Amino acid sequence: MSSQEKKQRAGRNRTIELTQDDRVRLRPRLLTLSSLNELDTPPQSTVLGDAVQAASRLPTGFVDLMILDPPYNLTKSFNGRKFTKCPVDEYATWLDGVVGAFRHLLKPTATVYVCGDWLTSASIFNVCSAHFIVRNRITWEREKGRGAQANWKNCSEDIWFCTCSDNYTFNVDAVKLRRKVIAPYRHDDGSPKDWMQESGGNFRDTHPSNLWTDISVPFWSMPENTDHPTQKAEKLIAKLVLASTNLGDFVFDPFLGSGTTSVVAKKLGRRYLGIELDEEFCLLAERRLELAESRNEIQGFADGVFWERNTLSIQQRHVSGNGRPPAERLLFSDATEGANGDDPE
Ligand SMILES: C[S@@+](CC[C@H](N)C(=O)[O-])C[C@H]1O[C@@H](n2cnc3c(N)ncnc32)[C@H](O)[C@@H]1O
């Protein structure tokens, strides 16, 4: 079935789809490579075209945060365009060309995150070390996919954290994780030590670590879901944006896919620019940006903190128990729980 034909979906399926009207309405919003030549200031938009070709047509030094989520070294089709697995050295050479092409767009204070799996991580560390200061590797649990018969099931991905200099933004308080406290300590007077006693349970806001087990890969009942084969969760991108930028900063994603980075940047009051080779994905990104004009919630981020997976009912109790305003309650009613109360994967 072509991506332009409508799929049959179950009633509760909330996958974002494009209609023909959407395509006609949104197409004029896309920038082409040739239109970039006429711009003096960085556009806040989606560019349809090859990212490396676009890079040489963009102004220098405007990016505060670059998120690189390139095709991994797997044979995979992106709406009919095939990326073919190649030897590790070849992938590293390709990635080096990509990173080098974008280097002049970055401010001296910029942060760069590069996504990969266990195999591409081998190339990412070497390539990024040549261009940036590599500061950390975040590993996130990717609870999806089939098991292997003669190998360990691949259940994790990496995000490499790099900066252009020692002068960079890191808002640690903006990315705390609210965790349930299992064995709460108390002061001598009985009051909670470093944790909060709430109607929905006991919680502590913990420092963000480089091991993330709270990310759900978008699935059919999540309002952010699309048919893009490797869509990242808004929650995951929100952590990167909140930690490494301030309001009004410029976020750049040259492998935009379904638009997650631009959408999250918009929801969090940052400027954004994305580039994507495939027109259908560009239009999906624009549709999501359009939807974000009236709905700026990010699933799993509420009350100024990130929440562990499978805590939806606790979040709801906590929020209503605290008498939060209706807008925030709406945010929680947005997510769908599985039959056993868990977020379905
Ligand atoms: C791993 S996906 C990114 C997914 C994205 N983070 C999201 O949340 O949807 C990589 C994307 O890069 C696009 N792409 C591949 N080569 C490209 C190129 N040379 N220029 C621009 N986009 C490219 C693919 O079409 C694909 O959508």
The ligand as a MOL file (V3000), in Angstrom:
LIG
                    3D

  0  0  0     0  0            999 V3000
M  V30 BEGIN CTAB
M  V30 COUNTS 27 29 0 0 0
M  V30 BEGIN ATOM
M  V30 1 C 16.1470 7.9470 12.0480 0
M  V30 2 S 15.0400 8.8860 11.0740 0 CHG=1
M  V30 3 C 14.6740 10.2820 12.1000 0
M  V30 4 C 13.4240 10.1020 12.9230 0
M  V30 5 C 13.0190 11.3380 13.6950 0
M  V30 6 N 13.9110 11.5830 14.7960 0
M  V30 7 C 11.5920 11.2320 14.2140 0
M  V30 8 O 11.3630 11.3500 15.4310 0
M  V30 9 O 10.6940 11.0180 13.4100 0 CHG=-1
M  V30 10 C 16.0850 9.5120 9.8480 0
M  V30 11 C 15.3610 10.3640 8.7980 0
M  V30 12 O 16.3680 10.9690 7.9730 0
M  V30 13 C 15.8780 11.0600 6.6650 0
M  V30 14 N 17.0640 11.2150 5.7850 0
M  V30 15 C 17.9190 10.2560 5.3760 0
M  V30 16 N 18.9080 10.7820 4.6360 0
M  V30 17 C 18.6760 12.1250 4.6090 0
M  V30 18 C 19.3580 13.2230 4.0160 0
M  V30 19 N 20.4630 13.0470 3.3020 0
M  V30 20 N 18.8610 14.4730 4.1920 0
M  V30 21 C 17.7180 14.6620 4.9170 0
M  V30 22 N 17.0240 13.6500 5.4900 0
M  V30 23 C 17.5000 12.4010 5.3460 0
M  V30 24 C 15.0770 9.7920 6.4590 0
M  V30 25 O 14.0960 9.9420 5.4430 0
M  V30 26 C 14.4730 9.5890 7.8600 0
M  V30 27 O 13.1580 10.1200 7.9120 0
M  V30 END ATOM
M  V30 BEGIN BOND
M  V30 1 1 1 2
M  V30 2 1 2 3
M  V30 3 1 2 10
M  V30 4 1 3 4
M  V30 5 1 4 5
M  V30 6 1 5 6
M  V30 7 1 5 7
M  V30 8 2 7 8
M  V30 9 1 7 9
M  V30 10 1 10 11
M  V30 11 1 11 12
M  V30 12 1 11 26
M  V30 13 1 12 13
M  V30 14 1 13 14
M  V30 15 1 13 24
M  V30 16 1 14 15
M  V30 17 1 14 23
M  V30 18 2 15 16
M  V30 19 1 16 17
M  V30 20 1 17 18
M  V30 21 2 17 23
M  V30 22 1 18 19
M  V30 23 2 18 20
M  V30 24 1 20 21
M  V30 25 2 21 22
M  V30 26 1 22 23
M  V30 27 1 24 25
M  V30 28 1 24 26
M  V30 29 1 26 27
M  V30 END BOND
M  V30 END CTAB
M  END
